[in-house]
Amino acid sequence: MRLTVKICGLRTPEALDVALHGGADMVGFVFFPPSPRHVDFATARRLGTRVEGRALKVALSVDADDQWLAASIEALAPDLLQLHGKETPERVLAVKRRFQLPVMKAIAVETRDDLACVPDHAEVADWLLFDARAPRDATRPGGLGKPFDWRLLKNLDPRVPFMLSGGLNRDNVAEAIEMTAADGVDVSSGVERVPGEKDPDLIRGFIHAARGPSPHPPQAAKSEVKASSAGRGAQGKGGTANEQVTGET
């Protein structure tokens, strides 16, 4: 699998266009009101239409109920759901079965003990995303521009593709990829002037630094995610490890 680049927290047509033209494989939209990157359903519908199949659309939510998920799906028509809260493996599986969409599950990391949940989540999620654990007094679980110790992921093999997030920017993303061998990288605050306001030059710089000047076509990542989802379906914990290999607010 080639490196997947995800630009998350997009809120304007201008920022979305820069990400798409720059070769992002995934574009993320945040459905979480406490976040400065939150988009309402009407905005999500307009932005989603603008993507026109050039990248995977990702709908990010945090401990959302089915009603909220259904409304975000109706608005965005996403290719992938990103669950960025404290959702259990059972909840991940229930979401997949109900909405028939692949799921990326975020895991907050501060110490090696935080990786103990990886096997259970890997049995049901199509992708995992490792983000820095937010401080106790934080109002949101990600998008805080804080990295974690990437060495914790060295030699990690969760048996699904995984994405690295948290504190990434154009200056450190190459080092992060080399250290973790991540299948993808996710950025939000690292390409912003201020929280919620994307900087076009930082978006371009991040994609270039992550993957070089000749990005692979977005359709490649799209087909890989769909193949992963089709192969795993909603089998959940009943499948073997081999059957389940293809995987910021």
HELIX and SHEET records of a PDB file:
HELIX    1   1 PRO A   13  GLY A   22  1                                  10    
HELIX    2   2 PHE A   41  VAL A   51  1                                  11    
HELIX    3   3 ASP A   66  LEU A   76  1                                  11    
HELIX    4   4 PRO A   89  PHE A   99  1                                  11    
HELIX    5   5 ARG A  112  CYS A  117  5                                   6    
HELIX    6   6 VAL A  118  ALA A  122  1                                   5    
HELIX    7   7 TRP A  150  LEU A  153  5                                   4    
HELIX    8   8 VAL A  173  THR A  180  1                                   8    
HELIX    9   9 SER A  189  VAL A  191  5                                   3    
HELIX   10  10 PRO A  200  ARG A  211  1                                  12    
HELIX   11  11 PRO A  218  ARG A  232  1                                  15    
HELIX   12  12 GLY A  236  GLY A  238  5                                   3    
HELIX   13  13 ASN A  242  GLN A  244  5                                   3    
SHEET    1   A 9 THR A   4  ILE A   7  0                                        
SHEET    2   A 9 MET A  26  VAL A  30  1                                        
SHEET    3   A 9 LEU A  56  SER A  61  1                                        
SHEET    4   A 9 LEU A  80  LEU A  83  1                                        
SHEET    5   A 9 VAL A 103  VAL A 109  1                                        
SHEET    6   A 9 TRP A 127  ALA A 132  1                                        
SHEET    7   A 9 PHE A 162  LEU A 164  1                                        
SHEET    8   A 9 GLY A 184  VAL A 187  1                                        
SHEET    9   A 9 THR A   4  ILE A   7  1                                        
SHEET    1   B 2 GLU A 192  VAL A 194  0                                        
SHEET    2   B 2 GLU A 197  LYS A 198 -1                                        
END                                                                             
